[in-house]
């Protein structure tokens, strides 16, 4: 998937849970509860091997709530 975080239309490609976790560091709305949950879930997947689909769902939910443009491929 590709997301657009900045207002300049720059796309960022996310292909793994690690990339999603790194992307969350640049998140525009870090006060949002879905952001906190997505970060927690991504870290749990990376550390404990939780299902990757759970991290993807949490990441997508956080992006949706933050109004981030998502381009699924």
Helices and strands as residue ranges (DSSP letters): E 2-4, E 11-13, H 17-24, H 33-48, H 52-66, E 69-71
